[in-house]
Amino acid sequence: MLLIKMLDKFGDYCMFMWRVIAIPDKWKVFFKRYTDEIGKLGIDSIPLIIIVSLFIGSLCTILIKLNISNPLLPRYTVGLTTREIILLEFSSTILCLILSGKIGSNIASEIGTMRATEQIDALDIMGINSANFLAMPKILALITILPFLVVICMATSLFGGWLICIITGIVEPDTYLFGIQSLFIEWYVWFALIKSLVFAFLMSTIACYYGYSVQGGSVEVGKASTDTVVVSNIMILVADVILTLLLL
Amino acid sequence: MIEVKHLSKTFMEENGPRQVLFDINAKLYDGKTNLIIGQSGSGKTVLVKNIVGLFDPDEGEILYDGRDITKMDRKQRKELRKEIGMLFQGSALFDSETVMGNVMFPLVMFGGMGNSEMRDRAQFCIDRVNLTGSENKFPSELSGGMQKRCAIARAIALNPKYLFCDEPNSGLDPKTSIVIDELLSDITHEFGITTIINTHDMNSVMGIGENIVFINKGHVGWIGNKDEVYNVDNDDLNNFVYATDLFRDVRKYRREHGYKPTNH
C-alpha cells in the first residue's frame, strides 16, 4: 500500500516536472523572476550560512583536537581532518539539509498559498503554464546559486576553525593552516560542487511539487511545508550515498 | 455566445465516484450578464470551472462561438484563454504585486504593447473600476471591495470577450455588493462582453440577471431572466430565491400590485 502510494506520488511528481520543463511564455518576465529568486533564495541565505559555517568549522576543530590527541599523529592532522570533513560532507550535504528547512519550506509555503488563494488558477485561466512560470525560475536560481553558497560555506568553515585556534590556542594557527593545505585533493571540491547541483535540483523541485499540489487551506499549506522538508532531507541523504559511491 | 451541451462531470473520491453535473444544457449570451445561480454544493462552481477549462467534463460540449473547448489541444486552449477574463471568489490578486502590477500582469505576458501603452491601458482599467489613487498599494492594503475591483480591472485588461465571475459578492457588505454588480453590468454592456456570474446573492439575481441559469442538485432547474423570476411556479427555484420572509413578502406584494422589478 505504501509502495503504491509512493509510486503514485512519484508519477505525479514526474507529470509536474513534465509541465515545468517547457519554454517560458515570456523570456523577459522569466529572467526578472530568475534574478529575483537568486536574491531571495541565495543571497538572503548567506548570513545564515556564514553563522552556521563559522560555528561548525570551529566545533569540528575543537572536537577533532579533543579526539586525536595521539602523540604519534602530527599536530597538523587537526587542520587536515577538519578540511576533509568540511569539503566532503559539511559544505554540501549538511548545508543542504539545513537549507532545505529554510528554502524548501519557503518555496512550498509560497506556492502552496498561491494555490490555496486561487492565484495559480488565475495564472492558468490567463493561459500561462503556471507550473513552468512558478517553478522554473526557482529551480534554475537554486541550481545556479547553491554551488557559490557551498564555496562560501567551505571558506567560512575553514576560517571558523582558524579563528578558534587563535582564540583558544588549542592548536597553533600556523599548524592549522599547514594542515588545511596538506595532502589536498582538488577533486573533493569538485565532488562537493557536483553534489550541490544535484541537491539543489532535488530541494527545489520537491518543494515546488509539494507547494503546487496543495489542495485546501492553511492546514494543507503547513503540511506541504513539513512534507517538503522531510522528503527533501531523505532524498538528499539517499542521493549523497549514491553520489559518494559513484564519484569517490 | 457560449453554449453548453449535455455536460456531465463526475469526481472520483475515496468512497467511490460522485456525479456533480448531469446533462447540463445552457446558452450564455453576448453583451448580457448571465447568472448561474444555485445553492452551495449544487455544482455551479464545478460548472463554471468546466466551462473555463479548469476541469475536463466526462461528456458534453462547451462551445465558445462554435469552438469546442473540450476538443482543443493545449495551444488552442492557450489562445482561447487570452479571450477570457476571470474574477475569482477570493480575488486571487498576486500578493507580491501592487494594484498597477496586478493589472499590468496580463498585458506584460500577452499584451504585445510597448511599456507606456501598457501603462496607459492599465491606468484606464484602474480608472474604470474607480481605483484611481490606489495604483501603488498592495492587495493587503486594500479593502475587500477594492480587491474585487482590482481583480475586475485585471480581468478586463486584455479586453476579454468572455468574463467569468465566481461569487463576486461573497464577503462584501450589501452596498459594496451593489457597486460591484453595477460595475460588472456596466462593463458588460459597455464592452459587449459575455459575462458569466456564478452567484447565490439574491440582490444580483433581481438587479442584473439578464439571463439566469438555475442549477439544482447538478441539474438545470430553470432558465429565464430577472423579470420572469417573480412569476415562476418552480418550487425548487422559489425555495431558493425566496428563502427569506422578506423576499417572500416582496414577491407577494409585487405580484399583487403588478410591480416589475427594477435595477438597483
Chai-1 contact restraints between the chains, C-beta under 6 A:
chainA,res_idxA,chainB,res_idxB,connection_type,confidence,min_distance_angstrom,max_distance_angstrom,comment,restraint_id
A,K26,B,M109,contact,1.0,0.0,6.0,A-B,restraint_1
A,T117,B,G90,contact,1.0,0.0,6.0,A-B,restraint_2
A,E118,B,F88,contact,1.0,0.0,6.0,A-B,restraint_3
A,E118,B,G90,contact,1.0,0.0,6.0,A-B,restraint_4
A,E118,B,A92,contact,1.0,0.0,6.0,A-B,restraint_5
A,Q119,B,A92,contact,1.0,0.0,6.0,A-B,restraint_6
A,Q119,B,F94,contact,1.0,0.0,6.0,A-B,restraint_7
A,A122,B,A92,contact,1.0,0.0,6.0,A-B,restraint_8
A,I125,B,V52,contact,1.0,0.0,6.0,A-B,restraint_9
A,I125,B,M86,contact,1.0,0.0,6.0,A-B,restraint_10
A,M126,B,P106,contact,1.0,0.0,6.0,A-B,restraint_11
A,G127,B,K78,contact,1.0,0.0,6.0,A-B,restraint_12
A,G127,B,R81,contact,1.0,0.0,6.0,A-B,restraint_13
A,G127,B,K82,contact,1.0,0.0,6.0,A-B,restraint_14
